Structures are given as C-alpha cells and as structure tokens.
C-alpha cells in the first residue's frame, strides 16, 4: 500500500509514541499531524524541534539579541 494515496493522512501519537492512520487515530489532543506519509509522521518530533529552534533564533534576531 502506498503512502501517497489521496486522504492517506498519518499522525504521530504522543500518547502511544507511534504512527497512526486515519482509520485508527487517537483523539486530536494526543496527535501531531496530519502528515502525508507514515515516514513524515514518524519524524514529527524532529520536525517540531527544528521548527522551534528556527523560530527561537528568529525571535532572538528580531529582538536584537546576538548582535
């Protein structure tokens, strides 16, 4: 089965620490996503960390820190 099928969203469950599909997904308060593939969902925490670091660096630049 391909991850690229239409409507084949995947989620990272913070409660169970696993990828879940639309057919068997926990409540929204426990999941990150949707992601277009299981691989993207599996990397959700890394994606969150990278985005947070980029946003924090941008906030610091905007506030004039690091000059």
Helices and strands as residue ranges (DSSP letters): E 10-13, E 18-21, G 22-24, G 28-30, E 31-35, H 38-42, H 44-62
